[in-house]
Amino acid sequence: MIDVVVVYDRPSATVVERMDFVENSTAAFEKRLELERAYRNQGAVEVVLLNASSIDDLKVSHSRYFDPNAISAARVKRLSEELSRKIAS
């Protein structure tokens, strides 16, 4: 089993920190708690602990934390608004 702790900045759709723990769920849980305390005042940042039998499984089930081509929700909204304006004109 693998546990992955991810610190993710939602506005920029970027991974700020990532730590992998193989067969050490206790250490992963402790790291998540530590990082939650460190980032608690940054509302746009999420700290998650993911668990699966392989990193490939996590890349499928939680792709936004692993896909370097991911774009932020704010960017999707801006692109949608821009497209709507172009269609309307």
N, CA, C and O atoms as a MOPAC input file, in Angstrom:
PM7 MOZYME 1SCF
protein

 N      0.83600 1    -1.18600 1     0.00000 1
 C      0.00000 1     0.00000 1     0.00000 1
 C      0.88000 1     1.24900 1     0.00000 1
 O      1.99700 1     1.25800 1     0.51800 1
 N      0.33400 1     2.29100 1    -0.59800 1
 C      1.03300 1     3.57400 1    -0.61700 1
 C      0.09500 1     4.65000 1    -0.09100 1
 O     -1.09200 1     4.67500 1    -0.41800 1
 N      0.64100 1     5.52900 1     0.72100 1
 C     -0.06100 1     6.71500 1     1.19800 1
 C      0.66300 1     7.91600 1     0.61900 1
 O      1.89300 1     7.96900 1     0.60500 1
 N     -0.10900 1     8.87400 1     0.14300 1
 C      0.47500 1    10.08700 1    -0.42400 1
 C     -0.18100 1    11.28600 1     0.24900 1
 O     -1.40600 1    11.41100 1     0.26500 1
 N      0.63700 1    12.15200 1     0.79400 1
 C      0.15500 1    13.39900 1     1.37800 1
 C      0.42900 1    14.49400 1     0.35800 1
 O      1.55500 1    14.66700 1    -0.11000 1
 N     -0.63100 1    15.23000 1     0.02500 1
 C     -0.53200 1    16.27500 1    -0.99000 1
 C     -1.01700 1    17.59600 1    -0.40900 1
 O     -2.05700 1    17.65700 1     0.24800 1
 N     -0.25900 1    18.63900 1    -0.65800 1
 C     -0.69600 1    20.00900 1    -0.38200 1
 C     -0.97100 1    20.61800 1    -1.74200 1
 O     -0.07700 1    20.71700 1    -2.58300 1
 N     -2.22700 1    21.03000 1    -1.95400 1
 C     -2.68300 1    21.45200 1    -3.27500 1
 C     -3.25800 1    22.85700 1    -3.21200 1
 O     -4.13700 1    23.13900 1    -2.39800 1
 N     -2.76400 1    23.73400 1    -4.06700 1
 C     -3.26400 1    25.10500 1    -4.16500 1
 C     -4.35000 1    25.13900 1    -5.23700 1
 O     -4.05800 1    25.03100 1    -6.42700 1
 N     -5.61000 1    25.28900 1    -4.80800 1
 C     -6.73100 1    25.24300 1    -5.75700 1
 C     -6.70600 1    26.35900 1    -6.79500 1
 O     -6.89500 1    26.06500 1    -7.97600 1
 N     -6.48400 1    27.62100 1    -6.42800 1
 C     -6.52100 1    28.67500 1    -7.45800 1
 C     -5.52600 1    28.47600 1    -8.59400 1
 O     -5.83700 1    28.76200 1    -9.75000 1
 N     -4.35000 1    27.99500 1    -8.27600 1
 C     -3.34500 1    27.81800 1    -9.32900 1
 C     -3.30000 1    26.38900 1    -9.86500 1
 O     -2.56800 1    26.10100 1   -10.81200 1
 N     -4.08400 1    25.49500 1    -9.25700 1
 C     -4.11900 1    24.07600 1    -9.64900 1
 C     -2.72600 1    23.45800 1    -9.63900 1
 O     -2.33400 1    22.73800 1   -10.55700 1
 N     -1.98700 1    23.76200 1    -8.56800 1
 C     -0.63200 1    23.22000 1    -8.47000 1
 C     -0.42700 1    22.47500 1    -7.15000 1
 O     -1.03900 1    22.79200 1    -6.13000 1
 N      0.43200 1    21.50000 1    -7.20500 1
 C      0.83500 1    20.77200 1    -6.00900 1
 C      1.98000 1    21.54500 1    -5.36700 1
 O      3.02700 1    21.75700 1    -5.97900 1
 N      1.76500 1    21.95800 1    -4.13600 1
 C      2.76400 1    22.72000 1    -3.39300 1
 C      3.78400 1    21.77000 1    -2.76400 1
 O      4.99000 1    22.01900 1    -2.78900 1
 N      3.27400 1    20.68700 1    -2.20800 1
 C      4.13400 1    19.67100 1    -1.59200 1
 C      3.51500 1    18.30600 1    -1.83900 1
 O      2.29800 1    18.17600 1    -1.96900 1
 N      4.36700 1    17.29300 1    -1.90200 1
 C      3.88800 1    15.91100 1    -2.02100 1
 C      4.90200 1    14.98700 1    -1.36900 1
 O      6.10100 1    15.06400 1    -1.63500 1
 N      4.39800 1    14.11500 1    -0.51300 1
 C      5.23800 1    13.12400 1     0.14500 1
 C      4.60800 1    11.75100 1    -0.00100 1
 O      3.41000 1    11.58600 1     0.22700 1
 N      5.40900 1    10.76600 1    -0.38200 1
 C      4.94300 1     9.39400 1    -0.53800 1
 C      5.42900 1     8.55900 1     0.64200 1
 O      6.57200 1     8.68400 1     1.08200 1
 N      4.53800 1     7.70500 1     1.14500 1
 C      4.86600 1     6.81000 1     2.25000 1
 C      4.47500 1     5.39900 1     1.84200 1
 O      3.30400 1     5.13000 1     1.57100 1
 N      5.43900 1     4.50600 1     1.79600 1
 C      5.17300 1     3.11900 1     1.43600 1
 C      5.12300 1     2.29500 1     2.71700 1
 O      6.07900 1     2.24700 1     3.49000 1
 N      3.96400 1     1.64100 1     2.91700 1
 C      3.77700 1     0.78600 1     4.09900 1
 C      4.05500 1     1.52600 1     5.40500 1
 O      4.61000 1     0.94500 1     6.33700 1
 N      3.67400 1     2.80400 1     5.47900 1
 C      3.87700 1     3.57300 1     6.70800 1
 C      2.73300 1     4.56900 1     6.87800 1
 O      2.93300 1     5.78300 1     6.83100 1
 N      1.52900 1     4.03000 1     7.07600 1
 C      0.33400 1     4.86400 1     7.18800 1
 C      0.38100 1     5.79400 1     8.38700 1
 O     -0.13700 1     6.90900 1     8.32400 1
 N      0.99000 1     5.35700 1     9.47000 1
 C      1.07300 1     6.19900 1    10.66700 1
 C      1.87500 1     7.46400 1    10.38500 1
 O      1.45500 1     8.55900 1    10.75800 1
 N      3.00400 1     7.32700 1     9.74100 1
 C      3.82800 1     8.49600 1     9.39800 1
 C      3.08700 1     9.41300 1     8.43400 1
 O      3.18200 1    10.63600 1     8.54500 1
 N      2.35500 1     8.83500 1     7.49300 1
 C      1.58800 1     9.64000 1     6.53500 1
 C      0.50700 1    10.43800 1     7.25700 1
 O      0.31100 1    11.62000 1     6.97500 1
 N     -0.18800 1     9.79600 1     8.18200 1
 C     -1.23600 1    10.47000 1     8.94400 1
 C     -0.65200 1    11.60700 1     9.77800 1
 O     -1.21700 1    12.69900 1     9.82700 1
 N      0.46900 1    11.35200 1    10.42600 1
 C      1.12400 1    12.39100 1    11.23100 1
 C      1.57400 1    13.56400 1    10.36300 1
 O      1.45800 1    14.71800 1    10.77600 1
 N      2.08400 1    13.28300 1     9.17200 1
 C      2.51400 1    14.34700 1     8.25700 1
 C      1.32000 1    15.17600 1     7.80500 1
 O      1.40800 1    16.40000 1     7.71000 1
 N      0.19400 1    14.50100 1     7.52300 1
 C     -1.01400 1    15.23600 1     7.12700 1
 C     -1.43600 1    16.19600 1     8.23000 1
 O     -1.74600 1    17.35500 1     7.95500 1
 N     -1.45000 1    15.73300 1     9.46600 1
 C     -1.82300 1    16.60800 1    10.58100 1
 C     -0.86900 1    17.79300 1    10.70300 1
 O     -1.30200 1    18.92600 1    10.91100 1
 N      0.41600 1    17.53000 1    10.57600 1
 C      1.42900 1    18.59400 1    10.64600 1
 C      1.18700 1    19.64500 1     9.56200 1
 O      1.23000 1    20.84600 1     9.83100 1
 N      0.93300 1    19.18700 1     8.34600 1
 C      0.72900 1    20.12100 1     7.23600 1
 C     -0.61000 1    20.84700 1     7.33400 1
 O     -0.71300 1    22.00600 1     6.93400 1
 N     -1.63200 1    20.18000 1     7.86000 1
 C     -2.91200 1    20.86800 1     8.06800 1
 C     -2.73500 1    22.02800 1     9.03500 1
 O     -3.30100 1    23.10300 1     8.82900 1
 N     -1.95900 1    21.81800 1    10.08100 1
 C     -1.68700 1    22.91500 1    11.02400 1
 C     -0.90200 1    24.03000 1    10.33300 1
 O     -1.18400 1    25.21000 1    10.54300 1
 N      0.06600 1    23.66600 1     9.52400 1
 C      0.91000 1    24.66300 1     8.85500 1
 C      0.12300 1    25.50000 1     7.85000 1
 O      0.41000 1    26.68400 1     7.67500 1
 N     -0.85600 1    24.90200 1     7.19400 1
 C     -1.59900 1    25.59600 1     6.13700 1
 C     -3.00800 1    26.00400 1     6.56000 1
 O     -3.79200 1    26.43400 1     5.71400 1
 N     -3.35100 1    25.88500 1     7.82200 1
 C     -4.73700 1    26.09300 1     8.24800 1
 C     -5.28100 1    27.48700 1     7.94400 1
 O     -6.49200 1    27.63900 1     7.77900 1
 N     -4.44300 1    28.48900 1     7.86600 1
 C     -4.91200 1    29.85000 1     7.60300 1
 C     -4.93800 1    30.19900 1     6.12000 1
 O     -5.23500 1    31.33600 1     5.75400 1
 N     -4.63500 1    29.24300 1     5.28000 1
 C     -4.65300 1    29.46500 1     3.83600 1
 C     -5.82700 1    28.68300 1     3.25100 1
 O     -5.69000 1    27.52400 1     2.85900 1
 N     -6.97600 1    29.34100 1     3.20100 1
 C     -8.21700 1    28.68200 1     2.80900 1
 C     -8.22800 1    28.06500 1     1.42900 1
 O     -8.99000 1    27.12900 1     1.18300 1
 N     -7.41100 1    28.55800 1     0.52700 1
 C     -7.41000 1    28.03300 1    -0.84000 1
 C     -6.48300 1    26.83600 1    -1.00200 1
 O     -6.34200 1    26.29000 1    -2.09600 1
 N     -5.85500 1    26.43700 1     0.09300 1
 C     -4.92300 1    25.30700 1     0.04100 1
 C     -5.56800 1    24.12300 1     0.74500 1
 O     -6.10100 1    24.25500 1     1.84700 1
 N     -5.51400 1    22.97100 1     0.10000 1
 C     -6.03600 1    21.76900 1     0.73800 1
 C     -4.90200 1    20.78700 1     0.99700 1
 O     -3.96000 1    20.66400 1     0.21400 1
 N     -5.02600 1    20.09700 1     2.11800 1
 C     -4.07400 1    19.05400 1     2.48300 1
 C     -4.85100 1    17.74500 1     2.48200 1
 O     -5.84700 1    17.60800 1     3.19300 1
 N     -4.39800 1    16.79000 1     1.68900 1
 C     -5.10900 1    15.52000 1     1.58400 1
 C     -4.16000 1    14.34900 1     1.81100 1
 O     -2.96300 1    14.42000 1     1.53400 1
 N     -4.73400 1    13.28500 1     2.31800 1
 C     -4.01800 1    12.02400 1     2.48400 1
 C     -4.73000 1    11.00400 1     1.61400 1
 O     -5.89900 1    10.69000 1     1.83800 1
 N     -4.02600 1    10.49400 1     0.63200 1
 C     -4.57800 1     9.52400 1    -0.30600 1
 C     -3.95000 1     8.16300 1    -0.03800 1
 O     -2.78200 1     8.06700 1     0.33800 1
 N     -4.74300 1     7.10800 1    -0.23800 1
 C     -4.24700 1     5.75700 1     0.00800 1
 C     -4.74200 1     4.83100 1    -1.08800 1
 O     -5.90900 1     4.88200 1    -1.47600 1
 N     -3.85400 1     3.98900 1    -1.58300 1
 C     -4.22600 1     3.00500 1    -2.60700 1
 C     -3.18300 1     1.90200 1    -2.63900 1
 O     -2.15700 1     1.97000 1    -1.96100 1
 N     -3.46500 1     0.89800 1    -3.43400 1
 C     -2.49700 1    -0.19300 1    -3.54400 1
 C     -1.31500 1     0.18400 1    -4.42000 1
 O     -0.25400 1    -0.43500 1    -4.33100 1
 N     -1.48800 1     1.20700 1    -5.27700 1
 C     -0.35700 1     1.64200 1    -6.10800 1
 C     -0.50300 1     3.11800 1    -6.45900 1
 O     -1.59700 1     3.67800 1    -6.39800 1
 N      0.59800 1     3.72900 1    -6.82200 1
 C      0.58200 1     5.12700 1    -7.25000 1
 C     -0.21600 1     5.27800 1    -8.53600 1
 O     -0.85800 1     6.30600 1    -8.75200 1
 N     -0.18100 1     4.27200 1    -9.38400 1
 C     -0.95500 1     4.32500 1   -10.62700 1
 C     -2.45100 1     4.38100 1   -10.34500 1
 O     -3.18700 1     5.07000 1   -11.05200 1
 N     -2.90800 1     3.66400 1    -9.32100 1
 C     -4.32100 1     3.73500 1    -8.94200 1
 C     -4.69000 1     5.15200 1    -8.51400 1
 O     -5.75900 1     5.65100 1    -8.86500 1
 N     -3.81300 1     5.79500 1    -7.76100 1
 C     -4.07700 1     7.16700 1    -7.32300 1
 C     -4.08200 1     8.13900 1    -8.49400 1
 O     -4.86300 1     9.09000 1    -8.51100 1
 N     -3.22700 1     7.90900 1    -9.45600 1
 C     -3.18700 1     8.78600 1   -10.63100 1
 C     -4.48800 1     8.72500 1   -11.41500 1
 O     -4.86500 1     9.69200 1   -12.07700 1
 N     -5.17300 1     7.59600 1   -11.34100 1
 C     -6.47000 1     7.46100 1   -12.01100 1
 C     -7.57600 1     8.07000 1   -11.15300 1
 O     -8.39000 1     8.85100 1   -11.64700 1
 N     -7.60600 1     7.71600 1    -9.87600 1
 C     -8.70700 1     8.14900 1    -9.01200 1
 C     -8.60700 1     9.60500 1    -8.56500 1
 O     -9.62600 1    10.22300 1    -8.26000 1
 N     -7.41300 1    10.15600 1    -8.52100 1
 C     -7.20600 1    11.53400 1    -8.04900 1
 C     -6.26300 1    12.27400 1    -8.99600 1
 O     -5.24800 1    12.82600 1    -8.57100 1
 N     -6.60200 1    12.27800 1   -10.24900 1
 C     -5.69100 1    12.77600 1   -11.28800 1
 C     -5.28600 1    14.23500 1   -11.11100 1
 O     -4.18800 1    14.61500 1   -11.51600 1
 N     -6.14500 1    15.05700 1   -10.51900 1
 C     -5.77400 1    16.48000 1   -10.42300 1
 C     -4.53200 1    16.70900 1    -9.58100 1
 O     -3.85100 1    17.72200 1    -9.73800 1
 N     -4.23400 1    15.77800 1    -8.69200 1
 C     -3.02900 1    15.90900 1    -7.87300 1
 C     -1.77600 1    15.41100 1    -8.58500 1
 O     -0.66200 1    15.60700 1    -8.09900 1
 N     -1.95600 1    14.77200 1    -9.72700 1
 C     -0.82000 1    14.16500 1   -10.41900 1
 C     -0.66500 1    14.62800 1   -11.86200 1
 O      0.36100 1    14.36100 1   -12.48700 1
 N     -1.66800 1    15.31900 1   -12.40100 1
 C     -1.65500 1    15.72500 1   -13.80700 1
 C     -1.02700 1    17.10600 1   -13.95900 1
 O     -1.62000 1    18.09600 1   -13.53100 1
 N      0.14700 1    17.19600 1   -14.55100 1
 C      0.80100 1    18.50400 1   -14.71100 1
 C      0.07100 1    19.42000 1   -15.68700 1
 O      0.36900 1    20.61300 1   -15.75400 1
 N     -0.87500 1    18.88300 1   -16.44000 1
 C     -1.62200 1    19.69100 1   -17.40500 1
 C     -2.95600 1    20.18300 1   -16.86100 1
 O     -3.73300 1    20.80100 1   -17.59000 1
 N     -3.22600 1    19.91600 1   -15.60000 1
 C     -4.48800 1    20.34800 1   -15.00300 1
 C     -4.55200 1    21.87600 1   -14.97000 1
 O     -3.53500 1    22.55300 1   -14.82000 1
 N     -5.76500 1    22.39600 1   -15.11200 1
 C     -5.93800 1    23.84900 1   -15.02200 1
 C     -6.90300 1    24.15400 1   -13.88900 1
 O     -7.73100 1    23.32100 1   -13.52000 1
 N     -6.79000 1    25.33700 1   -13.35100 1
 C     -7.59900 1    25.71400 1   -12.19900 1
 C     -9.04000 1    25.98200 1   -12.59800 1
 O     -9.33800 1    26.26900 1   -13.75800 1
 N     -9.93100 1    25.88400 1   -11.61500 1
 C    -11.34200 1    26.17300 1   -11.84600 1
 C    -11.52500 1    27.62500 1   -12.27800 1
 O    -12.37400 1    27.91900 1   -13.11900 1
 N    -10.74200 1    28.52600 1   -11.71400 1
 C    -10.83900 1    29.93900 1   -12.08900 1
 C    -10.47800 1    30.13100 1   -13.56000 1
 O    -11.11100 1    30.92100 1   -14.26100 1
 N     -9.47800 1    29.42100 1   -14.01600 1
 C     -9.07700 1    29.52100 1   -15.43200 1
 C    -10.16400 1    28.95900 1   -16.34100 1
 O    -10.44100 1    29.53100 1   -17.39500 1
 N    -10.77700 1    27.85900 1   -15.95100 1
 C    -11.87600 1    27.28400 1   -16.73200 1
 C    -13.01600 1    28.29200 1   -16.82800 1
 O    -13.60200 1    28.47200 1   -17.89500 1
 N    -13.32700 1    28.94400 1   -15.72000 1
 C    -14.40000 1    29.94400 1   -15.71200 1
 C    -14.06000 1    31.10400 1   -16.64000 1
 O    -14.91000 1    31.54200 1   -17.41500 1
 N    -12.82800 1    31.60800 1   -16.57200 1
 C    -12.42800 1    32.71900 1   -17.44800 1
 C    -12.51800 1    32.32000 1   -18.91600 1
 O    -13.00400 1    33.09400 1   -19.74100 1
 N    -12.05800 1    31.12700 1   -19.24400 1
 C    -12.12000 1    30.66200 1   -20.63400 1
 C    -13.56200 1    30.52300 1   -21.10000 1
 O    -13.88500 1    30.85600 1   -22.24000 1
 N    -14.42000 1    30.03600 1   -20.22600 1
 C    -15.83700 1    29.89100 1   -20.55800 1
 C    -16.48600 1    31.24900 1   -20.80000 1
 O    -17.25300 1    31.41600 1   -21.74800 1
 N    -16.17700 1    32.21800 1   -19.94300 1
 C    -16.72400 1    33.56700 1   -20.11300 1
 C    -16.21200 1    34.20100 1   -21.40100 1
 O    -16.96600 1    34.85900 1   -22.11700 1
 N    -14.94800 1    34.00400 1   -21.69000 1
 C    -14.35600 1    34.54000 1   -22.91800 1
 C    -15.03300 1    33.93000 1   -24.14600 1
 O    -15.34600 1    34.64000 1   -25.10300 1
 N    -15.25300 1    32.64500 1   -24.11900 1
 C    -15.92100 1    31.96800 1   -25.22800 1
 C    -17.35300 1    32.46600 1   -25.38300 1
 O    -17.81600 1    32.67400 1   -26.50400 1
 N    -18.05500 1    32.65900 1   -24.27700 1
 C    -19.42800 1    33.17100 1   -24.32800 1
 C    -19.48100 1    34.55400 1   -24.95900 1
 O    -20.37600 1    34.84900 1   -25.75100 1
 N    -18.51300 1    35.40600 1   -24.60400 1
 C    -18.46200 1    36.75400 1   -25.19300 1
 C    -18.21800 1    36.67900 1   -26.69800 1
 O    -18.83100 1    37.42000 1   -27.46600 1
 N    -17.33100 1    35.79100 1   -27.11300 1
 C    -17.03800 1    35.65600 1   -28.54300 1
 C    -18.25300 1    35.14600 1   -29.30700 1
 O    -18.52500 1    35.59400 1   -30.42100 1
 N    -18.96700 1    34.22800 1   -28.71900 1
 C    -20.16500 1    33.69100 1   -29.37100 1
 C    -21.23800 1    34.76200 1   -29.47200 1
 O    -21.94600 1    34.84600 1   -30.47600 1
 N    -21.36100 1    35.58700 1   -28.42800 1
 C    -22.39000 1    36.62800 1   -28.39700 1
 C    -22.10000 1    37.76700 1   -29.37100 1
 O    -23.02600 1    38.45800 1   -29.79600 1
 N    -20.85100 1    37.97400 1   -29.72800 1
 C    -20.52300 1    39.11200 1   -30.60400 1
 C    -20.52900 1    38.74500 1   -32.06200 1
 O    -20.27200 1    39.59700 1   -32.91300 1

